[in-house]
Amino acid sequence: MRDITSIFLAAGRGIRMGERGRMTPKGLLSMGGRTFCEEAVATLRQHGLQRVRIVTGHLADQYEDLVATRLDGVETRHNAAFTEKGSLHSLMVGLEGIDGPCLVLESDLVFEPRAVERVLAETDRSALLVSGSTGAGDEVYVWADERDGTPCLRDMSKLSDRWPDTPRGELVGLTYLTAEAVRGLREIAPSLLAETVMADYESGLVALAREHPVTCPKVEDLAWAEVDNEDMLARATAKVYPRILAARQVPAGN
């Protein structure tokens, strides 16, 4: 068992999923017979991460039911202000009572095992995982600066031309924070939320990176997908999930 708590940000309302999003939280959409959340927890546990916390909001009772019936040992924390506050607030709810390192995950993801392996490759340093170009739509681009020979987070944006230089890659949605980074984020977040109540967790990470280096490890050909709408769900099902299944058959380290 690794001394790392995994925190799923799962409070969002899934508005862009339309009727499906009104009925089902995005983390509880299914692929291959299991929900995204179950898939992710299984992958985390294969890598020795047993402590898992889900920050709920929209349709929280569905997560409670899943945890009670099919996700033994997982706990939930409810963000009661999920309609008025953004994902940075959800992250702070998820960090309540946690002093040690954590792995922050977006709940609407499917990903292959290399994602966890790579983001936790050096647990003495915080890390934000990036991939090569996916062409999936709604990408978040990540820029990095060299610090002692290591690419470290500078900024993130959905605008690919926000900076004149080429982005490091695309945000995957898995971020490892050391205990020191957790403390730093706790200090930074209140002022960010006071200024922008709907601040997203990405803005918190960018602010943190100004004081606390966050490395940006990259897996160019990573099999992963975020699902924000029906088109993205169709793409993930047809093009990405088969690659994830194939990747699971490859021995660790290959």
Stockholm file with secondary structure:
# STOCKHOLM 1.0

chainA/1-254         MRDITSIFLAAGRGIRMGERGRMTPKGLLSMGGRTFCEEAVATLRQHGLQRVRIVTGHLADQYEDLVATRLDGVETRHNAAFTEKGSLHSLMVGLEGIDGPCLVLESDLVFEPRAVERVLAETDRSALLVSGSTGAGDEVYVWADERDGTPCLRDMSKLSDRWPDTPRGELVGLTYLTAEAVRGLREIAPSLLAETVMADYESGLVALAREHPVTCPKVEDLAWAEVDNEDMLARATAKVYPRILAARQVPAGN
#=GR chainA/1-254 SS CCSCEEEEEECCCCGGGTHHHHHSCGGGCEETTEEHHHHHHHHHHHTTCCEEEEEECTTHHHHHHHHHHTCTTCEEEECTTTTTSCHHHHHHHHTTTCCSCEEEEETTEEECTHHHHHHTSCTTSEEEEEESCCCCSSCCEEEEEEETTEEEEEEEESCTTSSSSCCSEEEEEEEEECHHHHHHHHHHHHHHHHHCTTCCHHHHHHHHHHHSCEECCEETTCCEEECSSHHHHHHIIIIIHHHHHHHTTSCTTC
#=GC SS_cons         CCSCEEEEEECCCCGGGTHHHHHSCGGGCEETTEEHHHHHHHHHHHTTCCEEEEEECTTHHHHHHHHHHTCTTCEEEECTTTTTSCHHHHHHHHTTTCCSCEEEEETTEEECTHHHHHHTSCTTSEEEEEESCCCCSSCCEEEEEEETTEEEEEEEESCTTSSSSCCSEEEEEEEEECHHHHHHHHHHHHHHHHHCTTCCHHHHHHHHHHHSCEECCEETTCCEEECSSHHHHHHIIIIIHHHHHHHTTSCTTC
//
